[in-house]
Amino acid sequence: MPQRGSDWRGWLACAIVSLLLVLPAIALAADSGEHGGGGGLISIDKSLIVQFVNFFVLLIILQRLLYKPFLAKMQERTNAIKQSLDQAEEARAAAARQQEENEARLRAVYAEAAAIRAQALKEAGEESRKHIEAAQAQSRKLVEDTKSQLDAEVRRARDELRREVSDLAVAVAEKLVRRTLREDDHRRIVADAIASMKTS
């Protein structure tokens, strides 16, 4: 249907152009015919009809040989431009989709990196906490071991001191017995020894 409309417009354009070209010649011929010149470019008689027929035949030939191929070429060019525009639009849409995919991948990579970093920080904190707890436990054990060693040393020192005091008391007693002290002196010396042992 659009092809018929373009044919009709083509014929109309050709007819208008032809009339515009022929009218001055007809007017010139009519003018010279009125003046009796008789031999103008176009004479108004039967040959004018033949000239019109020839002209329309020429128009048909030109329309078939030139105008239709020209229209076909223009239509082909229009289709090629439209196809190029469609391809460019598809390429632009594909580029936009690719850009969106790349941005989505980039966001996913950033999220994964953030998760890995958070996991690494968590593991490092957990490891640090374990080391601190182990160091605190070791420190407490060392303090307890040192305290128990000190307690054992104190007990051993007290035991040695008691032994020494008892040995000293025995030695004093022997010396006093040997001197043959009085009974009151013996009692006083033994009481003093016992009192000194209690205070130590």
C-alpha positions in Angstrom: 0.0 0.0 0.0 2.8 2.5 0.7 4.4 1.6 -2.6 1.2 2.6 -4.5 1.1 5.9 -2.7 4.8 6.6 -3.6 4.1 5.6 -7.2 1.1 8.0 -7.4 3.2 10.8 -5.9 6.0 10.0 -8.3 3.7 10.2 -11.3 2.2 13.5 -10.0 5.6 15.0 -9.5 6.7 13.9 -13.0 3.5 15.4 -14.6 3.9 18.7 -12.7 7.5 19.0 -13.8 6.6 18.1 -17.3 3.8 20.7 -17.5 6.1 23.3 -16.1 8.6 22.5 -18.8 6.1 22.3 -21.6 3.8 25.3 -20.8 6.4 28.0 -21.8 6.9 26.2 -25.1 3.2 25.9 -25.7 2.7 29.6 -24.9 5.6 30.5 -27.2 4.1 28.4 -30.0 0.6 29.8 -29.6 2.0 33.3 -29.6 4.0 32.8 -32.7 1.0 31.0 -34.4 -1.2 34.1 -33.7 1.3 36.3 -35.4 1.4 34.1 -38.4 5.0 33.0 -38.0 4.0 29.4 -38.6 7.3 27.7 -37.8 7.6 27.9 -34.0 9.0 25.3 -31.7 5.6 23.6 -31.2 2.8 24.0 -33.6 -0.8 23.6 -32.2 -2.2 20.9 -34.4 -2.2 17.1 -34.5 1.5 17.0 -33.8 0.9 18.5 -30.4 -1.1 15.4 -29.4 1.7 13.2 -30.8 4.3 15.2 -28.8 2.2 14.8 -25.6 2.0 11.0 -26.2 5.7 10.9 -26.9 6.3 12.9 -23.8 4.2 10.6 -21.6 5.9 7.6 -23.1 9.2 9.2 -22.2 7.8 9.8 -18.7 6.8 6.2 -18.3 10.2 5.0 -19.5 12.0 7.4 -17.2 9.7 6.4 -14.3 10.5 2.7 -15.0 14.2 3.0 -15.6 15.1 5.9 -13.2 12.5 6.7 -10.7 11.7 3.1 -9.5 15.3 2.1 -9.1 16.0 5.4 -7.4 13.1 4.7 -4.9 14.2 1.2 -4.4 17.8 2.4 -3.7 16.4 5.0 -1.3 14.3 2.3 0.4 17.3 0.0 0.6 19.3 2.8 2.1 16.6 3.6 4.6 16.3 -0.1 5.6 20.1 -0.2 6.0 20.1 2.9 8.2 17.2 1.5 10.2 19.0 -1.8 10.6 22.2 0.0 11.6 20.2 2.0 14.2 18.6 -1.2 15.5 22.0 -2.9 15.8 23.4 0.2 17.5 20.5 0.1 19.9 21.0 -3.6 20.6 24.7 -3.0 21.1 24.0 -0.2 23.5 21.5 -2.4 25.4 24.0 -5.2 25.5 26.7 -2.8 26.8 24.3 -1.5 29.5 23.5 -5.1 30.5 27.2 -6.0 30.6 27.9 -2.9 32.7 25.2 -3.8 35.1 26.6 -7.4 35.3 30.1 -6.0 35.9 28.8 -3.7 38.6 26.9 -6.6 40.3 30.1 -8.8 40.1 32.1 -5.9 41.6 29.6 -5.4 44.4 29.7 -9.2 45.1 33.5 -9.2 45.1 33.5 -6.2 47.6 30.9 -8.0 49.8 33.0 -11.2 49.7 36.2 -9.3 50.6 34.4 -7.5 53.4 33.1 -10.9 54.7 36.6 -12.4 54.5 38.1 -9.4 56.3 35.4 -9.6 59.0 36.0 -13.4 59.4 39.8 -12.8 59.6 39.3 -10.1 62.2 37.0 -12.4 64.2 39.4 -15.3 64.0 42.3 -13.0 65.0 40.4 -11.7 67.9 39.4 -15.2 69.0 43.1 -16.4 68.7 44.2 -13.3 70.6 41.6 -14.1 73.3 42.8 -17.7 73.5 46.4 -16.6 73.9 45.5 -14.1 76.6 43.5 -16.7 78.5 46.3 -19.2 78.1 48.8 -16.6 79.4 46.5 -15.7 82.3 46.1 -19.4 83.2 49.8 -20.0 83.0 50.4 -16.9 85.2 47.9 -18.1 87.8 49.5 -21.5 87.8 52.9 -20.0 88.2 51.7 -17.8 91.1 50.0 -20.8 92.8 53.1 -23.0 92.3 55.3 -20.2 93.7 52.9 -19.7 96.7 52.8 -23.5 97.4 56.7 -23.6 97.2 56.9 -20.6 99.6 54.4 -22.3 102.0 56.4 -25.5 101.9 59.6 -23.5 102.5 58.0 -21.7 105.5 56.8 -25.1 106.9 60.2 -26.6 106.5 61.8 -23.6 108.1 59.4 -23.8 111.1 60.1 -27.5 111.4 63.8 -26.9 111.4 63.5 -24.1 113.9 61.4 -26.3 116.2 64.0 -29.0 115.9 66.8 -26.6 116.6 64.8 -25.1 119.6 64.1 -28.5 121.0 67.7 -29.6 120.5 68.8 -26.4 122.2 66.4 -27.0 125.0 67.7 -30.5 125.5 71.3 -29.2 125.4 70.4 -26.5 128.0 68.7 -29.1 130.1 71.7 -31.3 130.0 74.0 -28.5 131.0 71.7 -27.6 133.8 71.5 -31.1 135.0 75.2 -31.4 134.9 75.6 -28.4 137.0 73.3 -29.9 139.5 71.1 -27.0 139.9 68.4 -26.8 142.4 65.0 -28.1 141.7 63.5 -24.6 141.3 66.1 -23.7 138.8 65.3 -26.8 136.7 61.7 -26.0 136.7 62.3 -22.4 135.7 64.6 -23.3 132.9 62.2 -25.9 131.5 59.3 -23.5 131.7 61.3 -20.8 129.9 62.3 -23.3 127.2 58.7 -24.4 126.7 57.5 -20.8 126.7 60.1 -19.8 124.0 59.0 -22.8 121.9 55.3 -21.7 122.1 56.1 -18.1 121.0 58.2 -19.3 118.0 
